[in-house]
Amino acid sequence: MRGNNVVGIIFSNMHDDTMQQVTNIRTFGSVPFGGRYRTIDFPLSNMVNSGVNKVGVITKSNYQSLMDHLGSGKAWDLSRKSEGLFILPPFGNGNQMYNNRIEALDGISSFLKNCKEEFVILADCDMICNLDFKKVLDSHLDTNADITIVYKNSEMPADLSEPVVLELNGQDKVTDIVVGSKKGEKATWSMGIYVMRKAFLQKTIAEAVSRNRSNFVRDILQRGVLENKIYGYRFEGYVGTLDSMQSYFKVNMDLMNMEVLKDLFNPMRPIYTKERDEMPTRYGLGSVVTNSIIADGCVIEGEVENCVLFRGVHVGKGSKLANCIIMQDTVIGENTVLTYLVSDKDVTFSDGKAMIGTESYPIYVSKGSVV
C-alpha cells in the first residue's frame, strides 16, 4: 500500500498521569529518552519511514517543549508546502478541553474531514519500538479488516496503565478483548496502535459521541468485537513500555543491551530527532566510562557506569555515577556519588553529595534543582 494514502494521528499526552514527575512540566510526547531523543520521535519516525507524509499531533497541555522540539517537522522531512506535520490544539469543537481519546478524535473531526487520505494510523507515545507500518497496512488490506490492532505476544509489562488482552483465532481475528488482566503473565496484549479506514473512524466516533460513550477500548473495541471485523497484527521486535518511573528507568537501561540497541536503531529505519550541534564529548585524564550511552557536548572527568547521559552533562573529578539517567545540561560537582537516579534537565549537584536509590525505586530530581 502507498504510504501517502495514510494519515497518522499521534496522541502526545494520553499517558501523562502515569509519569507525573517528568510530565508535570511537559507533555508525554516530549519526555527525553535515550540520550538525545523524545518519546514522540519513535511513532513519528515509524510513520515517516513507512511513507506517511501527513501526520497530526494531538496536544492538550504543557506542549511548549513539544512544539519547540517538532518545529516545522524538518527533521522528519515533514516541512512541506502541502501535507506534512500538523499540531492539533486541544480545543477542536468549542472551548471545552477533551477528557478522553474519543473526545480528542471528535475534536479533530474537521481535520479528518479535510484529509484526502483513505486510511488512518492511531498511535500514542508510550511504546518505544521500531515498527514498519507498511506491513501493518498490508495486513489490514489482506484481512479486509475494519480495525487492525498491533499486538505483542510476550510477558505483559506489569506497569501498563490499561492492559488490553486480545483473544485471537487461527487467522488473527480478534474474538474477545479483556481489559485489566494478566499483568506479568505471557499474553497477547495490545500495543495501543490501530489502523482503520478514515470513513470508518469518523462514523464510529460520531456514533460514540451521540451515545455519550467515552472509553475507546471498552466502548468501541470491546463492543465492536462481534459486529466489526477486528484483526491483530503481531509485532516481533523489541517494545519498551513507558507507564511509570520504574519502567522509564528500565527501558532506558535496556539500551545497554546490544541486541535491543540494534533492533531499535536499525540503520535501514532510522529514528529521527531534532538536531542540536554540539562539540564532541571530552573525556578528562583519569575518567572511566563503561557500558554507557553518552551524548555530544558532555565533559566527563569522573567515573560513569551503566548510565545514559544527555547532551551537555558535566561530571566532575572524583565523582562516581552508576545506573543513572542524567538529562540535558546537568552539572555534577566533584566527589559526588549517584546511584539509581534520574535527573531532569539543568540540575546542579554540589561537591561531595551522595544520592543512592534502588533499581525498583530510582530517585528522581526535578528540573532546575540545586542539590
C-alpha positions as CSV (number, residue, x, y, z in Angstrom):
1,M,0.0,0.0,0.0
2,R,1.1,3.5,-0.7
3,G,2.0,5.4,2.5
4,N,0.8,8.7,1.1
5,N,-2.8,7.3,1.2
6,V,-2.5,7.2,5.0
7,V,-2.7,10.0,7.6
8,G,-1.0,9.5,11.0
9,I,-2.6,10.7,14.3
10,I,-0.3,10.8,17.3
11,F,-1.7,11.4,20.8
12,S,1.1,13.3,22.6
13,N,-0.4,13.3,26.1
14,M,-2.6,10.2,26.7
15,H,-0.3,8.8,29.4
16,D,0.7,12.0,31.3
17,D,-0.7,10.8,34.6
18,T,1.5,7.6,34.6
19,M,4.8,9.6,34.9
20,Q,3.7,12.8,36.6
21,Q,7.2,13.6,37.8
22,V,8.5,14.2,34.3
23,T,5.2,15.2,32.7
24,N,4.5,17.9,35.3
25,I,6.3,20.4,33.0
26,R,6.0,18.8,29.6
27,T,3.6,16.5,27.7
28,F,4.4,12.8,27.4
29,G,5.5,13.1,23.8
30,S,8.4,15.4,24.7
31,V,9.8,13.3,27.6
32,P,13.5,12.9,26.9
33,F,14.7,9.3,26.1
34,G,17.9,7.5,25.3
35,G,20.4,10.4,25.5
36,R,19.1,12.6,22.6
37,Y,15.5,11.6,21.7
38,R,12.0,12.4,22.8
39,T,9.3,9.7,23.0
40,I,7.3,11.2,20.1
41,D,10.3,10.6,17.8
42,F,9.6,6.8,17.7
43,P,5.9,6.8,16.4
44,L,6.7,9.8,14.2
45,S,9.8,8.2,12.6
46,N,8.0,4.9,12.2
47,M,5.3,6.7,10.2
48,V,7.7,8.7,8.1
49,N,9.8,5.6,7.3
50,S,6.6,3.9,6.1
51,G,5.9,6.6,3.6
52,V,3.3,8.5,5.6
53,N,3.8,12.2,4.8
54,K,0.8,13.7,6.7
55,V,0.8,13.5,10.5
56,G,-1.4,15.2,13.0
57,V,-0.1,15.5,16.6
58,I,-2.9,16.0,19.2
59,T,-1.9,18.2,22.1
60,K,-3.5,19.0,25.4
61,S,-1.3,20.9,28.0
62,N,2.3,21.7,28.7
63,Y,3.1,21.3,25.0
64,Q,5.5,24.2,24.5
65,S,8.6,21.9,24.7
66,L,6.9,19.6,22.2
67,M,6.4,22.4,19.7
68,D,9.9,23.6,20.2
69,H,11.1,20.0,19.5
70,L,8.9,19.4,16.5
71,G,9.2,22.8,14.9
72,S,8.2,22.7,11.3
73,G,8.8,18.9,11.1
74,K,12.0,19.4,9.1
75,A,14.0,16.7,11.0
76,W,11.4,14.2,9.8
77,D,11.1,15.6,6.2
78,L,7.6,16.9,7.1
79,S,8.2,20.5,6.4
80,R,6.2,20.7,3.1
81,K,4.1,23.2,1.2
82,S,1.3,20.7,1.3
83,E,0.6,17.9,3.8
84,G,3.4,17.5,6.3
85,L,3.2,18.0,10.1
86,F,0.1,19.4,11.9
87,I,0.0,20.4,15.5
88,L,-3.6,20.0,16.6
89,P,-4.6,22.1,19.6
90,P,-6.9,20.7,22.4
91,F,-9.8,22.9,21.5
92,G,-11.4,21.4,18.4
93,N,-15.1,21.8,18.8
94,G,-15.8,24.7,21.0
95,N,-13.8,25.7,24.1
96,Q,-14.0,22.5,26.0
97,M,-10.8,20.6,26.6
98,Y,-11.1,16.9,25.8
99,N,-11.0,14.3,28.6
100,N,-10.5,11.1,26.7
101,R,-9.5,9.6,23.3
102,I,-13.0,9.7,21.8
103,E,-13.4,13.4,22.7
104,A,-9.9,14.1,21.3
105,L,-10.8,12.4,18.0
106,D,-14.1,14.2,17.9
107,G,-12.3,17.5,18.4
108,I,-10.2,17.0,15.3
109,S,-13.2,16.0,13.1
110,S,-12.7,19.0,10.8
111,F,-9.0,18.0,10.3
112,L,-10.0,14.4,9.4
113,K,-12.8,15.7,7.2
114,N,-10.3,17.7,5.2
115,C,-7.8,14.8,4.8
116,K,-8.0,13.2,1.4
117,E,-6.2,10.0,2.7
118,E,-8.2,6.9,2.9
119,F,-6.6,5.2,5.9
120,V,-5.7,6.4,9.5
121,I,-3.0,5.2,11.9
122,L,-3.6,6.0,15.6
123,A,-0.6,5.8,18.0
124,D,0.5,7.0,21.4
125,C,4.0,7.9,22.6
126,D,4.3,5.3,25.3
127,M,5.6,2.4,23.1
128,I,9.3,2.6,22.3
129,C,9.7,0.4,19.2
130,N,10.8,0.4,15.5
131,L,7.7,-0.6,13.6
132,D,7.1,-0.9,9.8
133,F,3.6,0.4,9.2
134,K,3.7,-0.8,5.6
135,K,3.4,-4.4,6.8
136,V,0.6,-3.4,9.2
137,L,-1.3,-1.7,6.3
138,D,-0.7,-4.7,4.0
139,S,-2.1,-7.0,6.7
140,H,-5.1,-4.6,7.1
141,L,-5.9,-4.9,3.4
142,D,-5.3,-8.6,3.2
143,T,-7.8,-9.4,6.0
144,N,-10.2,-6.7,4.9
145,A,-10.4,-5.6,8.5
146,D,-12.4,-2.7,9.9
147,I,-9.8,-2.3,12.7
148,T,-6.3,-3.7,12.9
149,I,-4.6,-3.8,16.3
150,V,-0.9,-4.1,16.6
151,Y,-0.1,-6.6,19.4
152,K,2.8,-8.3,21.1
153,N,2.8,-11.9,22.3
154,S,5.0,-11.9,25.4
155,E,5.0,-11.4,29.1
156,M,2.8,-8.4,29.7
157,P,4.6,-5.4,31.2
158,A,3.5,-5.0,34.8
159,D,3.2,-1.2,34.6
160,L,0.7,-0.9,31.7
161,S,-1.9,1.7,32.8
162,E,-4.7,0.0,30.8
163,P,-3.6,-3.6,29.9
164,V,-5.7,-4.9,27.0
165,V,-5.5,-8.7,26.2
166,L,-6.7,-10.0,22.8
167,E,-8.1,-13.4,22.2
168,L,-7.4,-14.5,18.6
169,N,-8.4,-17.3,16.3
170,G,-6.0,-19.0,13.9
171,Q,-6.3,-16.2,11.4
172,D,-5.5,-13.4,13.8
173,K,-9.2,-12.4,14.0
174,V,-10.0,-10.9,17.4
175,T,-12.7,-12.9,19.1
176,D,-12.6,-11.3,22.5
177,I,-11.0,-8.3,24.3
178,V,-10.3,-8.3,28.1
179,V,-9.2,-5.2,29.9
180,G,-7.1,-5.1,33.1
181,S,-5.8,-8.7,33.4
182,K,-2.7,-10.9,33.2
183,K,-0.1,-8.3,34.2
184,G,3.3,-10.0,34.4
185,E,2.0,-13.2,32.6
186,K,2.6,-14.2,29.0
187,A,-0.3,-12.9,26.9
188,T,-1.4,-11.4,23.6
189,W,-1.5,-7.7,24.6
190,S,-2.4,-4.6,22.6
191,M,0.3,-2.0,21.9
192,G,-2.4,0.7,21.5
193,I,-1.6,1.2,17.8
194,Y,-4.6,1.0,15.5
195,V,-5.2,1.1,11.7
196,M,-8.6,1.7,10.1
197,R,-10.3,3.5,7.2
198,K,-10.9,7.1,7.8
199,A,-14.6,6.8,7.0
200,F,-15.0,4.0,9.5
201,L,-13.2,6.0,12.2
202,Q,-15.4,9.1,11.5
203,K,-18.6,7.1,11.6
204,T,-17.5,5.2,14.8
205,I,-16.5,8.3,16.7
206,A,-19.7,10.2,15.7
207,E,-21.8,7.3,16.9
208,A,-19.9,7.1,20.2
209,V,-20.3,10.8,20.9
210,S,-24.0,10.7,20.1
211,R,-24.4,7.8,22.6
212,N,-22.3,9.5,25.3
213,R,-19.6,6.8,25.1
214,S,-16.2,7.9,26.3
215,N,-13.8,4.9,26.5
216,F,-12.2,3.9,23.3
217,V,-11.2,0.4,24.3
218,R,-14.4,-0.5,26.2
219,D,-17.0,1.3,24.1
220,I,-15.5,0.9,20.6
221,L,-13.2,-2.1,20.6
222,Q,-15.0,-4.4,23.1
223,R,-18.4,-3.5,21.9
224,G,-17.4,-3.9,18.3
225,V,-15.8,-7.4,18.6
226,L,-19.0,-9.1,17.3
227,E,-20.2,-6.6,14.8
228,N,-16.9,-5.4,13.3
229,K,-14.0,-7.2,11.7
230,I,-11.2,-6.6,14.2
231,Y,-7.9,-8.3,13.4
232,G,-4.5,-8.3,15.0
233,Y,-1.0,-7.7,13.6
234,R,1.8,-9.5,15.6
235,F,4.9,-7.3,16.1
236,E,8.0,-9.4,16.7
237,G,10.6,-6.7,17.6
238,Y,11.6,-5.0,20.8
239,V,8.9,-3.0,22.6
240,G,9.7,-0.8,25.6
241,T,6.5,0.4,27.5
242,L,6.7,3.7,29.5
243,D,4.0,3.7,32.1
244,S,5.8,4.6,35.3
245,M,9.2,6.0,36.5
246,Q,10.3,2.4,37.1
247,S,9.5,1.4,33.5
248,Y,11.1,4.6,32.2
249,F,14.3,3.7,34.0
250,K,14.2,0.1,32.8
251,V,13.6,0.9,29.2
252,N,16.5,3.4,29.2
253,M,18.7,0.8,30.8
254,D,17.6,-1.7,28.1
255,L,19.6,0.3,25.7
256,M,22.8,-1.1,27.2
257,N,21.8,-4.4,25.6
258,M,23.4,-4.5,22.1
259,E,20.5,-6.6,20.7
260,V,17.9,-4.1,21.8
261,L,20.0,-1.3,20.5
262,K,20.4,-2.9,17.1
263,D,16.7,-3.6,16.9
264,L,15.5,-0.2,18.0
265,F,18.0,1.8,16.0
266,N,18.0,-0.1,12.7
267,P,20.0,2.0,10.2
268,M,17.5,1.0,7.5
269,R,14.7,2.5,9.5
270,P,16.4,5.4,11.4
271,I,14.8,7.2,14.4
272,Y,14.9,10.9,13.6
273,T,15.1,13.7,16.1
274,K,15.8,17.4,16.3
275,E,19.4,18.2,15.6
276,R,21.5,20.2,18.1
277,D,25.0,20.8,17.1
278,E,27.5,20.2,19.9
279,M,31.2,19.7,20.4
280,P,32.2,16.1,20.8
281,T,32.3,14.8,24.4
282,R,35.5,15.4,26.2
283,Y,37.0,12.8,28.5
284,G,39.4,14.0,31.1
285,L,42.5,12.3,32.3
286,G,41.6,9.6,34.8
287,S,38.0,9.4,33.6
288,V,36.4,5.9,33.3
289,V,33.3,5.2,31.2
290,T,31.9,1.7,30.9
291,N,28.7,0.4,29.2
292,S,27.1,3.8,28.9
293,I,25.4,6.0,26.3
294,I,27.0,9.4,26.2
295,A,25.5,12.2,24.0
296,D,27.6,15.0,22.4
297,G,28.7,18.1,24.4
298,C,29.4,16.3,27.7
299,V,32.5,16.7,29.9
300,I,33.5,13.5,31.8
301,E,36.1,13.8,34.5
302,G,34.9,11.1,36.9
303,E,33.6,7.5,36.6
304,V,30.4,6.6,34.7
305,E,29.0,3.1,34.6
306,N,25.7,1.8,33.1
307,C,24.4,5.4,32.6
308,V,22.5,7.4,30.0
309,L,23.9,10.9,29.7
310,F,22.1,13.5,27.6
311,R,23.8,16.5,25.9
312,G,25.9,19.0,27.9
313,V,26.3,16.9,31.1
314,H,29.4,17.7,33.2
315,V,30.7,15.0,35.6
316,G,33.3,16.5,38.0
317,K,36.5,14.9,39.2
318,G,36.2,12.1,41.6
319,S,32.5,11.7,41.0
320,K,31.0,8.2,40.5
321,L,27.8,7.6,38.6
322,A,26.2,4.1,38.3
323,N,22.9,3.2,36.8
324,C,21.8,6.8,36.3
325,I,19.8,8.8,33.7
326,I,21.1,12.3,33.6
327,M,19.2,14.7,31.3
328,Q,20.5,17.7,29.4
329,D,22.9,20.4,30.8
330,T,23.1,18.9,34.3
331,V,26.3,19.7,36.3
332,I,27.6,17.2,38.8
333,G,30.3,18.5,41.1
334,E,33.4,16.8,42.3
335,N,33.5,13.7,44.6
336,T,29.7,13.1,44.2
337,V,28.2,9.6,44.2
338,L,24.9,9.0,42.3
339,T,23.4,5.6,42.0
340,Y,20.0,4.5,40.5
341,L,19.0,8.1,39.9
342,V,17.0,10.0,37.2
343,S,17.9,13.7,37.0
344,D,15.8,16.1,34.9
345,K,17.3,19.0,32.9
346,D,19.5,21.8,34.3
347,V,20.1,20.2,37.7
348,T,23.2,21.1,39.7
349,F,24.7,18.6,42.2
350,S,27.2,20.3,44.6
351,D,30.5,18.8,45.5
352,G,30.6,15.8,47.9
353,K,26.9,14.8,47.6
354,A,25.7,11.2,47.7
355,M,22.2,10.1,46.5
356,I,21.5,6.3,46.3
357,G,18.3,4.8,45.0
358,T,17.4,1.3,44.0
359,E,16.5,-0.4,40.7
360,S,12.9,-0.7,41.7
361,Y,12.7,2.8,43.1
362,P,15.1,5.1,41.3
363,I,15.4,8.6,42.8
364,Y,14.0,11.4,40.7
365,V,15.4,15.0,40.8
366,S,13.2,17.6,39.2
367,K,14.2,20.1,36.6
368,G,16.4,23.0,37.7
369,S,17.0,21.7,41.2
370,V,20.2,22.5,43.2
371,V,21.2,19.6,45.3
